Amino acid sequence: MIDLHCHILPGLDDGAQTMEESVEMAKAAVDQGIDTIVATPHHLHTRYSNPKSLIIQKTAQLNDELFQQGIDLTVLPGQEIRLNGDLDAFKSEELLTINQSSGYVFLELPNHEIPHYAKKMIYEIQLLGYKPVLVHPERNKMIRQQPNELYNLVRNGAITQVTAASIAGKLGREIQKFSFQMIELNLTHLVASNAHDSKKRGFFMKEAYTKIEKKFGTDLVYQLMENAHVVLDGEMVYTDPPERSRNKKRLGIF
């Protein structure tokens, strides 16, 4: 199993703080059936700046440690980029696509809003040759209230990554329900952990896929897992046409 979004590199952001914590996260990931993780430290965040060269260096160090400890997990470099209106950063050498050469960039929106510049900026990012992935949109308050805003972004070329804990119900019933409804409207393309530690903000990938299989069937589980492989290879993710929400009530009651 591939986990495309994880804060496993030590000391870079609000994820693992020490190499020991990173190793504990690696062991927890293996227990979940994960064999490949993309490390995605925050970048262009108000609190964190982690340019490409630093992430590649730290990823190599962690892989060396895992190899020496006999932990069968491969860590690949990536980045979680806060969308802040700064397009110049996407023309620099500091940005890192998932697995370095895939072209996919993980973009994080603020938790409570969709910035006024988001639509235009995501379009311009695509013109620069990147493939934008909106991470954990189910946690964004405005998207939950106005799901057609997400529909518009997906229709215009973005894909989305929903957090496994959201699907598994670890972030509350409201977010879980909205995550399911995103799936129903073809607004979900990837599932990843966004794990920050080995316990409270853990992986929950196995639990999430079990929920998806029970509610939507095995074929969707295979499709989502395959999409993770496709992202690593830099190919185009398979997507069904997104559907617009027909009911304008809030809180995912479409």
DADA-V877325 format. One record per backbone hydrogen bond with DSSP energy under -0.5 kcal/mol. CO is the residue of the C=O (numbers start at 1). NH is the residue of the N-H. E is the energy in kcal/mol with one decimal. If there is no record, write none. Layout:
((CO/NH/E) (CO/NH/E))
This chain:
((1/35/-2.5) (1/36/-1.5) (2/4/-0.5) (3/38/-2.6) (5/194/-2.7) (5/195/-0.8) (6/8/-0.8) (6/40/-3.1) (7/16/-1.9) (9/12/-0.9) (16/11/-2.1) (16/12/-0.5) (18/22/-2.1) (19/23/-2.4) (20/24/-2.1) (21/25/-2.3) (22/26/-2.2) (23/27/-2.4) (24/28/-2.1) (25/29/-2.4) (26/30/-2.2) (27/31/-2.0) (28/32/-1.0) (29/32/-0.7) (29/34/-2.3) (30/33/-1.6) (35/74/-2.3) (36/3/-2.7) (37/39/-0.6) (37/76/-3.2) (38/6/-1.0) (38/40/-0.5) (39/78/-1.5) (41/80/-2.7) (43/82/-2.7) (48/45/-1.8) (51/55/-1.9) (52/56/-2.4) (53/57/-1.9) (54/58/-2.6) (55/59/-2.4) (56/60/-2.0) (57/61/-1.9) (58/62/-2.2) (59/63/-2.5) (60/64/-2.1) (61/65/-1.9) (62/66/-2.6) (63/67/-2.3) (64/68/-2.2) (65/69/-1.7) (66/71/-2.7) (67/70/-1.1) (70/72/-0.6) (71/73/-2.1) (74/37/-2.8) (76/39/-3.1) (77/99/-2.2) (77/100/-0.6) (78/41/-0.5) (79/81/-0.6) (79/106/-0.7) (80/43/-2.3) (80/82/-0.5) (81/108/-3.0) (82/84/-0.8) (85/87/-1.1) (87/90/-1.3) (88/91/-1.8) (89/92/-1.3) (94/52/-1.6) (97/100/-2.1) (98/102/-1.2) (99/101/-2.5) (100/97/-0.5) (103/131/-3.0) (104/98/-2.8) (105/107/-0.6) (105/133/-2.6) (106/81/-3.1) (107/109/-0.5) (107/135/-2.4) (108/83/-2.6) (111/141/-2.5) (113/115/-0.6) (115/118/-1.9) (117/121/-2.6) (118/122/-2.8) (119/123/-1.8) (120/124/-2.2) (121/125/-2.5) (122/126/-1.7) (123/127/-1.7) (124/128/-1.3) (125/130/-1.8) (126/129/-1.8) (130/132/-0.6) (131/105/-2.1) (132/159/-1.9) (133/107/-3.5) (133/135/-0.6) (134/161/-2.5) (136/139/-1.5) (137/140/-1.7) (139/141/-0.5) (140/144/-2.1) (141/145/-1.8) (142/146/-2.6) (144/252/-1.2) (146/149/-2.3) (146/150/-0.5) (147/150/-0.6) (147/151/-1.8) (148/152/-2.1) (149/153/-1.5) (150/154/-2.6) (151/155/-2.9) (152/156/-1.3) (153/158/-2.1) (154/157/-2.0) (159/134/-3.1) (160/189/-1.2) (160/190/-1.3) (161/136/-2.2) (162/192/-1.9) (163/166/-0.7) (163/167/-1.5) (164/168/-2.5) (165/169/-0.5) (165/170/-2.4) (165/171/-0.8) (166/169/-0.8) (169/172/-0.9) (172/176/-2.0) (173/177/-2.9) (174/178/-2.2) (175/179/-2.3) (176/180/-2.2) (177/181/-2.0) (178/182/-2.1) (179/183/-1.8) (180/184/-2.2) (181/185/-1.6) (182/187/-3.0) (183/186/-1.8) (185/243/-2.5) (190/162/-2.7) (192/164/-2.5) (195/7/-3.1) (199/202/-1.2) (201/196/-2.8) (201/197/-1.8) (204/208/-2.1) (205/209/-2.5) (206/210/-1.8) (207/211/-2.1) (208/212/-2.4) (209/213/-2.6) (210/214/-2.2) (211/215/-2.1) (212/216/-3.3) (212/217/-0.8) (213/217/-1.3) (217/221/-1.1) (218/222/-2.3) (219/223/-2.3) (220/224/-2.7) (221/225/-2.4) (222/226/-2.6) (223/227/-2.3) (224/228/-1.3) (225/229/-1.3) (226/230/-2.4) (227/231/-2.2) (228/232/-1.8) (229/233/-1.8) (230/234/-0.7) (230/235/-2.0) (231/234/-1.1) (246/248/-0.5) (250/253/-1.4) (252/254/-1.8) (254/247/-0.8))
